[in-house]
Structure formats: structure tokens, C-alpha cells
Amino acid sequence: MNGYRDWNHYNVALWMHNDRVLYYTMLEAVQFSATLEQAIVSVYNELKGGKTQDGAPFTLAAVREAMEGQELEEFLSA
């Protein structure tokens, strides 16, 4: 589905890339993390147990797929 594993991953990515609060949550996590993996886990820990407004759960795998390959590495604190 649009290059994503399934509807859940696609929906989570849509929300994380297009919702202002979720986007800035993702960007802030990257800015304060040494690695992208640390940022992914940080965002997941903030969102776990929650769902998008369409009902897709924020799983670790979905958050990871939404954040990987988005050229976020340039914002890492390193």
C-alpha cells in the first residue's frame, strides 16, 4: 500500500508527516537524540497506546517505518 507494509503503517506515517503536533514531536525527538533509533523509541514511548484519528495504533514498527528514510538524520544532536 503506497510503499508501506500495510494500512496501519501507511496511516501512521500520514498522520506523523501531516499533523503539526505529531510532526514536531518527531522532529523534537530527533533533535534531542544521538541516533535515529533513539528518536524512534522516544516517539513511540510518547505515542504508545494511542491511535491516529483514523484508528491506526501507534506500534513501534509503524513509527519506525514512518521515521526511517525521511532525511531526519541531519537533525540529530550528535
Backbone atoms as SQL, in Angstrom:
CREATE TABLE atoms (id INTEGER PRIMARY KEY, chain TEXT, resi INTEGER, resn TEXT, atom TEXT, x REAL, y REAL, z REAL);
INSERT INTO atoms VALUES
  (1, 'A', 1, 'MET', 'N', 0.841, -1.183, 0.000),
  (2, 'A', 1, 'MET', 'CA', 0.000, 0.000, 0.000),
  (3, 'A', 1, 'MET', 'C', 0.883, 1.242, 0.000),
  (4, 'A', 2, 'ASN', 'N', 0.931, 1.902, -1.107),
  (5, 'A', 2, 'ASN', 'CA', 1.703, 3.133, -1.240),
  (6, 'A', 2, 'ASN', 'C', 3.138, 2.993, -0.738),
  (7, 'A', 3, 'GLY', 'N', 3.706, 1.813, -0.865),
  (8, 'A', 3, 'GLY', 'CA', 5.077, 1.581, -0.432),
  (9, 'A', 3, 'GLY', 'C', 5.215, 1.200, 1.033),
  (10, 'A', 4, 'TYR', 'N', 4.116, 1.132, 1.762),
  (11, 'A', 4, 'TYR', 'CA', 4.153, 0.757, 3.176),
  (12, 'A', 4, 'TYR', 'C', 3.692, -0.687, 3.332),
  (13, 'A', 5, 'ARG', 'N', 4.084, -1.288, 4.435),
  (14, 'A', 5, 'ARG', 'CA', 3.794, -2.690, 4.696),
  (15, 'A', 5, 'ARG', 'C', 2.291, -2.970, 4.683),
  (16, 'A', 6, 'ASP', 'N', 1.512, -2.097, 5.314),
  (17, 'A', 6, 'ASP', 'CA', 0.072, -2.302, 5.393),
  (18, 'A', 6, 'ASP', 'C', -0.621, -0.971, 5.697),
  (19, 'A', 7, 'TRP', 'N', -1.943, -1.018, 5.808),
  (20, 'A', 7, 'TRP', 'CA', -2.721, 0.193, 6.038),
  (21, 'A', 7, 'TRP', 'C', -2.310, 0.886, 7.337),
  (22, 'A', 8, 'ASN', 'N', -2.060, 0.124, 8.385),
  (23, 'A', 8, 'ASN', 'CA', -1.689, 0.712, 9.672),
  (24, 'A', 8, 'ASN', 'C', -0.410, 1.552, 9.539),
  (25, 'A', 9, 'HIS', 'N', 0.607, 0.993, 8.927),
  (26, 'A', 9, 'HIS', 'CA', 1.877, 1.713, 8.770),
  (27, 'A', 9, 'HIS', 'C', 1.678, 2.955, 7.902),
  (28, 'A', 10, 'TYR', 'N', 0.907, 2.809, 6.827),
  (29, 'A', 10, 'TYR', 'CA', 0.634, 3.928, 5.937),
  (30, 'A', 10, 'TYR', 'C', -0.112, 5.038, 6.678),
  (31, 'A', 11, 'ASN', 'N', -1.128, 4.672, 7.444),
  (32, 'A', 11, 'ASN', 'CA', -1.932, 5.664, 8.155),
  (33, 'A', 11, 'ASN', 'C', -1.123, 6.389, 9.228),
  (34, 'A', 12, 'VAL', 'N', -0.309, 5.651, 9.972),
  (35, 'A', 12, 'VAL', 'CA', 0.549, 6.273, 10.993),
  (36, 'A', 12, 'VAL', 'C', 1.511, 7.258, 10.326),
  (37, 'A', 13, 'ALA', 'N', 2.113, 6.860, 9.210),
  (38, 'A', 13, 'ALA', 'CA', 3.037, 7.750, 8.502),
  (39, 'A', 13, 'ALA', 'C', 2.316, 9.006, 8.008),
  (40, 'A', 14, 'LEU', 'N', 1.123, 8.841, 7.469),
  (41, 'A', 14, 'LEU', 'CA', 0.351, 10.000, 7.012),
  (42, 'A', 14, 'LEU', 'C', 0.136, 10.999, 8.143),
  (43, 'A', 15, 'TRP', 'N', -0.284, 10.485, 9.280),
  (44, 'A', 15, 'TRP', 'CA', -0.541, 11.373, 10.415),
  (45, 'A', 15, 'TRP', 'C', 0.738, 11.991, 10.950),
  (46, 'A', 16, 'MET', 'N', 1.802, 11.208, 11.064),
  (47, 'A', 16, 'MET', 'CA', 3.046, 11.745, 11.615),
  (48, 'A', 16, 'MET', 'C', 3.676, 12.788, 10.698),
  (49, 'A', 17, 'HIS', 'N', 3.457, 12.693, 9.411),
  (50, 'A', 17, 'HIS', 'CA', 4.053, 13.641, 8.475),
  (51, 'A', 17, 'HIS', 'C', 3.165, 14.846, 8.198),
  (52, 'A', 18, 'ASN', 'N', 1.882, 14.760, 8.541),
  (53, 'A', 18, 'ASN', 'CA', 0.951, 15.829, 8.184),
  (54, 'A', 18, 'ASN', 'C', 0.267, 16.522, 9.351),
  (55, 'A', 19, 'ASP', 'N', 0.313, 15.928, 10.534),
  (56, 'A', 19, 'ASP', 'CA', -0.265, 16.555, 11.719),
  (57, 'A', 19, 'ASP', 'C', 0.832, 17.382, 12.403),
  (58, 'A', 20, 'ARG', 'N', 0.565, 18.649, 12.628),
  (59, 'A', 20, 'ARG', 'CA', 1.578, 19.558, 13.167),
  (60, 'A', 20, 'ARG', 'C', 2.150, 19.058, 14.496),
  (61, 'A', 21, 'VAL', 'N', 1.306, 18.653, 15.419),
  (62, 'A', 21, 'VAL', 'CA', 1.780, 18.206, 16.733),
  (63, 'A', 21, 'VAL', 'C', 2.630, 16.944, 16.602),
  (64, 'A', 22, 'LEU', 'N', 2.168, 15.984, 15.825),
  (65, 'A', 22, 'LEU', 'CA', 2.937, 14.749, 15.651),
  (66, 'A', 22, 'LEU', 'C', 4.249, 15.006, 14.923),
  (67, 'A', 23, 'TYR', 'N', 4.219, 15.875, 13.927),
  (68, 'A', 23, 'TYR', 'CA', 5.446, 16.190, 13.186),
  (69, 'A', 23, 'TYR', 'C', 6.485, 16.830, 14.107),
  (70, 'A', 24, 'TYR', 'N', 6.057, 17.785, 14.916),
  (71, 'A', 24, 'TYR', 'CA', 7.013, 18.440, 15.811),
  (72, 'A', 24, 'TYR', 'C', 7.457, 17.520, 16.945),
  (73, 'A', 25, 'THR', 'N', 6.617, 16.574, 17.344),
  (74, 'A', 25, 'THR', 'CA', 7.033, 15.561, 18.320),
  (75, 'A', 25, 'THR', 'C', 8.171, 14.735, 17.731),
  (76, 'A', 26, 'MET', 'N', 8.001, 14.344, 16.474),
  (77, 'A', 26, 'MET', 'CA', 9.020, 13.559, 15.782),
  (78, 'A', 26, 'MET', 'C', 10.306, 14.381, 15.616),
  (79, 'A', 27, 'LEU', 'N', 10.178, 15.611, 15.176),
  (80, 'A', 27, 'LEU', 'CA', 11.345, 16.459, 14.946),
  (81, 'A', 27, 'LEU', 'C', 12.086, 16.754, 16.248),
  (82, 'A', 28, 'GLU', 'N', 11.360, 17.026, 17.314),
  (83, 'A', 28, 'GLU', 'CA', 11.986, 17.303, 18.610),
  (84, 'A', 28, 'GLU', 'C', 12.740, 16.080, 19.129),
  (85, 'A', 29, 'ALA', 'N', 12.153, 14.914, 18.971),
  (86, 'A', 29, 'ALA', 'CA', 12.826, 13.688, 19.416),
  (87, 'A', 29, 'ALA', 'C', 14.136, 13.497, 18.672),
  (88, 'A', 30, 'VAL', 'N', 14.127, 13.773, 17.385),
  (89, 'A', 30, 'VAL', 'CA', 15.352, 13.633, 16.583),
  (90, 'A', 30, 'VAL', 'C', 16.402, 14.644, 17.031),
  (91, 'A', 31, 'GLN', 'N', 15.979, 15.870, 17.300),
  (92, 'A', 31, 'GLN', 'CA', 16.924, 16.915, 17.704),
  (93, 'A', 31, 'GLN', 'C', 17.598, 16.610, 19.038),
  (94, 'A', 32, 'PHE', 'N', 16.922, 15.883, 19.917),
  (95, 'A', 32, 'PHE', 'CA', 17.475, 15.603, 21.240),
  (96, 'A', 32, 'PHE', 'C', 17.986, 14.176, 21.385),
  (97, 'A', 33, 'SER', 'N', 18.184, 13.478, 20.274),
  (98, 'A', 33, 'SER', 'CA', 18.686, 12.104, 20.311),
  (99, 'A', 33, 'SER', 'C', 20.009, 12.009, 19.570),
  (100, 'A', 34, 'ALA', 'N', 20.831, 11.072, 20.004),
  (101, 'A', 34, 'ALA', 'CA', 22.124, 10.860, 19.354),
  (102, 'A', 34, 'ALA', 'C', 21.985, 9.996, 18.100),
  (103, 'A', 35, 'THR', 'N', 20.961, 9.133, 18.071),
  (104, 'A', 35, 'THR', 'CA', 20.750, 8.260, 16.918),
  (105, 'A', 35, 'THR', 'C', 19.281, 8.300, 16.513),
  (106, 'A', 36, 'LEU', 'N', 19.026, 7.926, 15.284),
  (107, 'A', 36, 'LEU', 'CA', 17.650, 7.867, 14.803),
  (108, 'A', 36, 'LEU', 'C', 16.869, 6.814, 15.581),
  (109, 'A', 37, 'GLU', 'N', 17.511, 5.692, 15.922),
  (110, 'A', 37, 'GLU', 'CA', 16.821, 4.643, 16.687),
  (111, 'A', 37, 'GLU', 'C', 16.368, 5.171, 18.044),
  (112, 'A', 38, 'GLN', 'N', 17.202, 5.960, 18.716),
  (113, 'A', 38, 'GLN', 'CA', 16.797, 6.555, 19.996),
  (114, 'A', 38, 'GLN', 'C', 15.599, 7.472, 19.801),
  (115, 'A', 39, 'ALA', 'N', 15.589, 8.234, 18.729),
  (116, 'A', 39, 'ALA', 'CA', 14.469, 9.130, 18.440),
  (117, 'A', 39, 'ALA', 'C', 13.197, 8.331, 18.171),
  (118, 'A', 40, 'ILE', 'N', 13.317, 7.249, 17.424),
  (119, 'A', 40, 'ILE', 'CA', 12.157, 6.401, 17.118),
  (120, 'A', 40, 'ILE', 'C', 11.554, 5.851, 18.400),
  (121, 'A', 41, 'VAL', 'N', 12.393, 5.326, 19.279),
  (122, 'A', 41, 'VAL', 'CA', 11.907, 4.765, 20.545),
  (123, 'A', 41, 'VAL', 'C', 11.284, 5.864, 21.408),
  (124, 'A', 42, 'SER', 'N', 11.878, 7.039, 21.405),
  (125, 'A', 42, 'SER', 'CA', 11.344, 8.158, 22.174),
  (126, 'A', 42, 'SER', 'C', 9.948, 8.542, 21.692),
  (127, 'A', 43, 'VAL', 'N', 9.780, 8.653, 20.384),
  (128, 'A', 43, 'VAL', 'CA', 8.461, 8.997, 19.828),
  (129, 'A', 43, 'VAL', 'C', 7.464, 7.892, 20.136),
  (130, 'A', 44, 'TYR', 'N', 7.884, 6.646, 19.949),
  (131, 'A', 44, 'TYR', 'CA', 6.989, 5.528, 20.249),
  (132, 'A', 44, 'TYR', 'C', 6.552, 5.553, 21.708),
  (133, 'A', 45, 'ASN', 'N', 7.477, 5.808, 22.618),
  (134, 'A', 45, 'ASN', 'CA', 7.126, 5.841, 24.044),
  (135, 'A', 45, 'ASN', 'C', 6.106, 6.939, 24.354),
  (136, 'A', 46, 'GLU', 'N', 6.150, 8.036, 23.617),
  (137, 'A', 46, 'GLU', 'CA', 5.160, 9.104, 23.802),
  (138, 'A', 46, 'GLU', 'C', 3.802, 8.721, 23.244),
  (139, 'A', 47, 'LEU', 'N', 3.801, 7.951, 22.159),
  (140, 'A', 47, 'LEU', 'CA', 2.557, 7.665, 21.453),
  (141, 'A', 47, 'LEU', 'C', 1.943, 6.310, 21.763),
  (142, 'A', 48, 'LYS', 'N', 2.710, 5.384, 22.354),
  (143, 'A', 48, 'LYS', 'CA', 2.212, 4.014, 22.528),
  (144, 'A', 48, 'LYS', 'C', 0.908, 4.004, 23.314),
  (145, 'A', 49, 'GLY', 'N', 0.041, 3.111, 22.894),
  (146, 'A', 49, 'GLY', 'CA', -1.283, 3.019, 23.495),
  (147, 'A', 49, 'GLY', 'C', -2.288, 3.925, 22.798),
  (148, 'A', 50, 'GLY', 'N', -1.769, 4.849, 21.974),
  (149, 'A', 50, 'GLY', 'CA', -2.650, 5.766, 21.263),
  (150, 'A', 50, 'GLY', 'C', -2.909, 5.302, 19.846),
  (151, 'A', 51, 'LYS', 'N', -3.832, 5.999, 19.200),
  (152, 'A', 51, 'LYS', 'CA', -4.183, 5.699, 17.817),
  (153, 'A', 51, 'LYS', 'C', -4.320, 7.003, 17.042),
  (154, 'A', 52, 'THR', 'N', -4.190, 6.897, 15.726),
  (155, 'A', 52, 'THR', 'CA', -4.455, 8.052, 14.877),
  (156, 'A', 52, 'THR', 'C', -5.958, 8.325, 14.928),
  (157, 'A', 53, 'GLN', 'N', -6.363, 9.439, 14.382),
  (158, 'A', 53, 'GLN', 'CA', -7.794, 9.752, 14.365),
  (159, 'A', 53, 'GLN', 'C', -8.575, 8.799, 13.461),
  (160, 'A', 54, 'ASP', 'N', -7.866, 8.036, 12.635),
  (161, 'A', 54, 'ASP', 'CA', -8.499, 7.022, 11.795),
  (162, 'A', 54, 'ASP', 'C', -8.525, 5.653, 12.465),
  (163, 'A', 55, 'GLY', 'N', -7.937, 5.551, 13.665),
  (164, 'A', 55, 'GLY', 'CA', -7.970, 4.301, 14.418),
  (165, 'A', 55, 'GLY', 'C', -6.760, 3.411, 14.268),
  (166, 'A', 56, 'ALA', 'N', -5.711, 3.864, 13.599),
  (167, 'A', 56, 'ALA', 'CA', -4.497, 3.051, 13.441),
  (168, 'A', 56, 'ALA', 'C', -3.638, 3.178, 14.699),
  (169, 'A', 57, 'PRO', 'N', -3.290, 2.065, 15.330),
  (170, 'A', 57, 'PRO', 'CA', -2.459, 2.134, 16.535),
  (171, 'A', 57, 'PRO', 'C', -1.017, 2.531, 16.224),
  (172, 'A', 58, 'PHE', 'N', -0.426, 3.301, 17.133),
  (173, 'A', 58, 'PHE', 'CA', 0.974, 3.693, 17.008),
  (174, 'A', 58, 'PHE', 'C', 1.844, 2.543, 17.514),
  (175, 'A', 59, 'THR', 'N', 2.152, 1.598, 16.636),
  (176, 'A', 59, 'THR', 'CA', 3.040, 0.499, 17.000),
  (177, 'A', 59, 'THR', 'C', 4.483, 0.940, 16.771),
  (178, 'A', 60, 'LEU', 'N', 5.419, 0.253, 17.425),
  (179, 'A', 60, 'LEU', 'CA', 6.834, 0.579, 17.223),
  (180, 'A', 60, 'LEU', 'C', 7.214, 0.416, 15.757),
  (181, 'A', 61, 'ALA', 'N', 6.750, -0.648, 15.122),
  (182, 'A', 61, 'ALA', 'CA', 7.086, -0.890, 13.714),
  (183, 'A', 61, 'ALA', 'C', 6.532, 0.214, 12.815),
  (184, 'A', 62, 'ALA', 'N', 5.324, 0.681, 13.088),
  (185, 'A', 62, 'ALA', 'CA', 4.717, 1.735, 12.267),
  (186, 'A', 62, 'ALA', 'C', 5.436, 3.069, 12.465),
  (187, 'A', 63, 'VAL', 'N', 5.787, 3.381, 13.701),
  (188, 'A', 63, 'VAL', 'CA', 6.522, 4.621, 13.981),
  (189, 'A', 63, 'VAL', 'C', 7.892, 4.556, 13.318),
  (190, 'A', 64, 'ARG', 'N', 8.556, 3.399, 13.408),
  (191, 'A', 64, 'ARG', 'CA', 9.876, 3.230, 12.785),
  (192, 'A', 64, 'ARG', 'C', 9.779, 3.449, 11.271),
  (193, 'A', 65, 'GLU', 'N', 8.808, 2.822, 10.635),
  (194, 'A', 65, 'GLU', 'CA', 8.680, 2.962, 9.188),
  (195, 'A', 65, 'GLU', 'C', 8.354, 4.407, 8.794),
  (196, 'A', 66, 'ALA', 'N', 7.579, 5.097, 9.614),
  (197, 'A', 66, 'ALA', 'CA', 7.232, 6.495, 9.326),
  (198, 'A', 66, 'ALA', 'C', 8.449, 7.404, 9.433),
  (199, 'A', 67, 'MET', 'N', 9.379, 7.068, 10.322),
  (200, 'A', 67, 'MET', 'CA', 10.524, 7.951, 10.562),
  (201, 'A', 67, 'MET', 'C', 11.760, 7.603, 9.747),
  (202, 'A', 68, 'GLU', 'N', 11.947, 6.348, 9.391),
  (203, 'A', 68, 'GLU', 'CA', 13.137, 5.956, 8.635),
  (204, 'A', 68, 'GLU', 'C', 13.042, 6.478, 7.209),
  (205, 'A', 69, 'GLY', 'N', 14.152, 6.905, 6.684),
  (206, 'A', 69, 'GLY', 'CA', 14.196, 7.352, 5.304),
  (207, 'A', 69, 'GLY', 'C', 13.567, 8.718, 5.070),
  (208, 'A', 70, 'GLN', 'N', 13.323, 9.467, 6.125),
  (209, 'A', 70, 'GLN', 'CA', 12.710, 10.779, 5.976),
  (210, 'A', 70, 'GLN', 'C', 13.736, 11.905, 6.060),
  (211, 'A', 71, 'GLU', 'N', 15.021, 11.567, 5.898),
  (212, 'A', 71, 'GLU', 'CA', 16.111, 12.544, 5.955),
  (213, 'A', 71, 'GLU', 'C', 16.118, 13.323, 7.268),
  (214, 'A', 72, 'LEU', 'N', 15.807, 12.622, 8.351),
  (215, 'A', 72, 'LEU', 'CA', 15.798, 13.233, 9.674),
  (216, 'A', 72, 'LEU', 'C', 17.181, 13.246, 10.309),
  (217, 'A', 73, 'GLU', 'N', 18.109, 12.449, 9.762),
  (218, 'A', 73, 'GLU', 'CA', 19.436, 12.339, 10.353),
  (219, 'A', 73, 'GLU', 'C', 20.139, 13.679, 10.467),
  (220, 'A', 74, 'GLU', 'N', 19.839, 14.611, 9.565),
  (221, 'A', 74, 'GLU', 'CA', 20.507, 15.918, 9.614),
  (222, 'A', 74, 'GLU', 'C', 20.156, 16.700, 10.871),
  (223, 'A', 75, 'PHE', 'N', 19.076, 16.300, 11.564),
  (224, 'A', 75, 'PHE', 'CA', 18.660, 16.998, 12.773),
  (225, 'A', 75, 'PHE', 'C', 19.170, 16.350, 14.054),
  (226, 'A', 76, 'LEU', 'N', 19.886, 15.217, 13.936),
  (227, 'A', 76, 'LEU', 'CA', 20.390, 14.521, 15.122),
  (228, 'A', 76, 'LEU', 'C', 21.365, 15.406, 15.881),
  (229, 'A', 77, 'SER', 'N', 21.330, 15.297, 17.212),
  (230, 'A', 77, 'SER', 'CA', 22.164, 16.156, 18.053),
  (231, 'A', 77, 'SER', 'C', 23.640, 15.794, 17.999),
  (232, 'A', 78, 'ALA', 'N', 23.939, 14.531, 17.792),
  (233, 'A', 78, 'ALA', 'CA', 25.310, 14.002, 17.725),
  (234, 'A', 78, 'ALA', 'C', 26.255, 14.826, 18.426);
